[in-house]
Amino acid sequence: MTDSELISAISKNDVSAKKQFYETYYPVLSGISIRYAKNKTQSNELLQNGMAHLLSHISNFKSNTNLILSDWVRNEFIKFCVEFIRNIRSEYYVASTVRVTDTPAKNYDLFVDAVLTDFKNVEYDVLIESLHQLVPSQRLIYNLHVVEEYDLRKAADILEASEQTVKANLEKARYNLQKNIDKNFKSQKNEQSV
């Protein structure tokens, strides 16, 4: 089934077309939702709501543009993720909780030579858990700029924020992600040694 036939069938509420759409895009969108969400439960909710949003708005896709359906689906889903996460207000308050520890802090200053964790050697579960621990504003900009490769101006437009705010949140995200990875990596090593 071509893209235009698929869109037409979905617009006519064809269940088999919706099933094909779901099976085609579920794996890619699942990977995106797990990065934007705070946990697996939120990711599942985001994925289900996002798929429903896409199916209800698929008639907005214009096949005569340079954009192909898979790119449109990805871009629309990312925009939906951003709005979904931004609308969760209680997460901001929970994320601001501070935990005091007696262990000395590692230096994460970007201008000091320090041995930092190599992201290429970090397991997927540790990386995802570390992303989940970022506050929403940092998680959103990290995903948009670093993972999705939007430039800062485009990311600022999507987030409806100033470019300076986006830059500040990106630096905080990089700093906090590094701390989270180190903490989670150490925790995982401790669990494996037990």
N, C-alpha and C positions, 0 to 999 in steps of 0.2 A: 504494500500500500504506500503510495507516495505521500509526501507531507500534506499536500492540498487535499487529497482524498481522506487522509486521517483527520484533518481539521474539520472537513465537511461532515464526516461520520460522527465525530465527537459533538459537533454542533447539533446534530439530529438525535443526540442521546443514545448512540449505538454503544451497547455495553461491551462488545468485542473490541471496538476501537479504543474505548477507555482502558480496557485491560491491556491492549497492545501498548498504549501510551505509558501506562503505569509500569509495565515490565521493561520497556525500553529505557525509561528515565529514572526509575527507582534507584539503581545502584549509584549513579552519578550524584543524584540529589541527596541520597543518604550520606555520602561522603561529605557533602557540603554542610548538611544540617548538623552533623556531629561536631564539626569545627565551630559553628556559630553558637550552638546551644551550650548550656552550663553542665548538663548531664544527659544520660541516655534517655531518661523519661521526657525531658524537655525536647530533646532531639526528635523523638518519635512524634510528639505533638506537633512540632514544627514541620516535620516531613508530611504528616497527614494533612494538616491545614494548608501547607504549601501546595501539595498536589491538588487539593480541591480548588484552591485559588487559581492554579494554572489551567485546570480543566474548565473552570467557569469563565476565564479570560482568554482562552485560546483563539477565539474569533478576532481578537485584537491583532494577531500576528498577520503581517502583510507579506505574502510570499514574493511580491514583485520587488522587494528591497534586496540589498546585498546580504542581508542577514539570513542565515539558514535557521530552520526550526530548532535544532539542538542548541544553537547559540542564544536564541530568543528565550527558550525554556530556562537555560542556565542563568541568564541575566535577570529575568523576571523572578526566578526563585531566590537569587541573591538579594534583590531588592525586597522581596517578601521577608526574608530572614532578618534583614536589617530592621524593618518596621516591627516585626514580631518581637525581637529582642529589646528594641527601644521602648516598647509598650509594657514591658515587665518592670514595674517600678520597685517592687519589694526587693528585687535582687540587688539594687544599689545599696540598700541599708544593710543587708546581710553581708555583702562583700566588704563593707568598711570595718568589720570586726577585726580587731588586732589581737594577735596571740603573742604573748611575751615568752621568750625562751632565754635560757642562760648561755646558750652556745654563742660563740663569737660569730658575727656576721662576716660573710665572704665579701670581698671588695668587687662590686660590679660596675665601678666607674668606667665609662667608655674610654677615658683618656689615660688610664693607667694600664700598663702591661700586666695582664692577669691571665691565668690559665682558665679558660672557660670551656664548658662542655661542647663537644663537637656535635652539632645537630644531626649529622649523617650517621652517627653511631648510637643515637637514641632510639629506643624501641617505639613503635607507633603508639602503644598504649600509654607510655610515659608522656609522650608529646601531647596526645589528646587530653589526658588528665591535666597536664600543665596548662593547656589552653582553656580548659573548663574553669580553672581557678582564677583566670583573669577577670577583672570587672568588665561588665558589658561594653563600655565605651572602648576599652583597650582591646577586647576580643574582636569587636567589629572592625576597628581600623587595622588590626594586624591581619585579619583575614582578607579584607578588601585590598590592602596595599601589598602585603608580602605574598600571600597565597594566590589571590585572584589577579594580582599585578595591575590594579587600577592605579593611575598616577594620583598624587595627593589632591590635585584640584578636583578630579572626578569623584574621589572618595569623599571629599568635603561636600560636594554637591549631594551625593547620595545620603550622607549623614546629616545634611542641613546644618553644617557647622562651618566655622571659619577655617581656613587653611592652617593658621597658626595653632588652633585648638587641636586639629587633626595631627599636626606634627608633634605636639606635646604628648598627646595620647599614644602616638606610635612609639616615641622614645620610652615612655613609661611601660608600654606593653613589652617592648624588647627587654627592658631591665627586669620586669616582673616575670616574664616567661623564662628568662635565664635562671632566676632564683627558684622558680617552681620546678624547672627541669632538674636542677641540682638536688633539690629536696626530694623530689619523687624518685629520681635515679638512685639516690642514697637509700631511700626507704625500700625500693625494690631489691637492691643488693642485700640489705639486711634481712628481708623476707626470704630470699633465696638461700642465704647462708644458715638459716634456722632449720 
